[in-house]
Amino acid sequence: MNEPTPTTPETPPAAPLVSVENLNIRYGKTHAVRGLSFGIQRGEVFGFIGPNGAGKTSTIKVLATLLKPTTGRALVAGLDVAIEAHAVRRKIGYMPDFFGVYDDLTASEYLHFFAAAYKIPSAKRRALIGDVLALTDLTEKYDAPVDGLSRGMKQRLGLARVLLHDPELLLLDEPASGLDPRARIEMRELLKELQRLGKTIIVSSHILHELAQFCSHIGIVERGEMVANGSLADIYRALSLRRTIHVQLANQTPELAAKIRALPHVTGVDEQPDRLAVQLREDEMSAEDLLDAIHALGARIRMFQPDAMDMETAFMKLTEGRTA
């Protein structure tokens, strides 16, 4: 008699670090957030996108325990932000789009002040402050007066401040707001580094193509409602957006280009001197399947490079520019 094969129970999915459930926020007669629901797993970078007045800042303020929901609830690490606000604050680092600094302090004094507020032992503060200044590339500004820092440096100093107590979740509301191009690039690279360090991040921004470079998930809101939520690939697939893929062939001929043009879900092929620009409906065929199909035609492929997807196109297609 054969012994029954033991079955291994499936591992339940991990609980999200952030869970927003049917969140509603009202300011008098203004219904700013309308039934918003989403979850964010640990280690994810969630890009929060929407027109001005869409409800992004209000939602982030709820997660930061600065605003109570009218109805619904929000949880951080299983803690209700409206009921267990003090415990939630130990787990988050919140940086608003504009924050004041104490101009009569140096950068290190500013951070020492907040380290004391977080009750970090004084013996550990100097080393910790050195670490966060190094991470934000401000080491040389240790003794510099805060009022002499550029806006970009002040933004990075603000980020250093919220990292002092090693929070699990970073809430960054328009961290690149008002920055010049170089400072935006520096901020973007810093957020990528925090992502590599395993931080869970919610970041709102209007610089859409930069969000697309490092966010694992995107939530697009308009008039307080979530109009799209998922990975970039999920959103583009749902929108049926075309993607351009640059293909360089060692044996490129007009006949081979015609065969590629005739492949299912290919909507066009632009023959260029050194490559083909193939237009693909990625909701119907993946780039990987296209690569296999082109290879099956006898093509000798030197380069196969999909264009970065166009977040601005998705944003304009999904929203109408209305506010609550």
Phi, psi and omega in degrees: 000128181284137176287139177296140179288124181293145179255141178264121180297141179291140177286124181294148180298146180295144177293140179295148175291323179240130177225117178248125189235110175049050184284129174233135178227128178238140170243094185063238180274353182273123179264091190283323180231130190236097173062038184284132177220132173193163177227151180228124179280159177300137178086355179278154171246113187256115178271122183256112189239141175175160177297164173303135181085010183280343180112007182295307183296321178299318179295316180295322178296326175296314180295331179276004179067020180265351183213133180269142177297147171290312171216170183083184180209163177224136181240140171235118183054038179080000181262133178285121186294335181276335185256324185243049187301318183297317179293323179297320183297336176287342185256354185239157168233119186247127175234109179288172182291335175217129181221151180277150173237162181268101190295339182271009179249159169276169180301317181291322178296321178301314182287325176300320179301313183284329175298321177294321179297327177278003178061035174282128183306139184301328181295337183262348191294314186299314180295319180296316179297320175300321180294313184287330175292322177294319180297323181266011176059046180235017184305318183289351179260018185307314183256013182281139176297138181299323184289351176264000180277148174290167179299320180298319178292323177295323177297317179292325176296320176299322178291322175301320180300315184285349178270351187304319184263016176052061183289154176285327187234130174254128178249106187242108183265106180052059184294339180261010183299128175077007182272150175284169185305317180296317181294326177296317179298317179298319179295318179299316180294326178294319179294324176298320179295318177296325175297317179296331178281357175092011178290144170270130189227133165250122183228126174259145182195154171260355179272081197293320183293333178286322176300321183296340183281338185222355180277136176276332178221155182230137170238123180252123182242148173211134182052037176079004182244145177279118180260344174201142182206122179159190176290163178303316181298320179298317183293314180295323180295318179295330181274354182056042180280144177278150179234137177267132179236123181270124185235125176249127184243140176288336182239044181293128176219160175301325180294318179293322177298322179295321178294320178295320180299330183274356179295147177301139175074001171271123185261354178177154176224119177262115181277114178251162186306322185243006183192173172246136173257105187262127177266123186235136171275097189285348173288341183250339180210130181282159177299324180296320178292325177297318178303314179298320182294319179294320178297322180294339177282358181094012181285142173257105192269122175266326183214141176217100190231104175290140173294151171297140182289153188264096181296326180299321179298315179298316182299313182292328181287329185271336186243161179242005178078016179269156176241171182293000000 
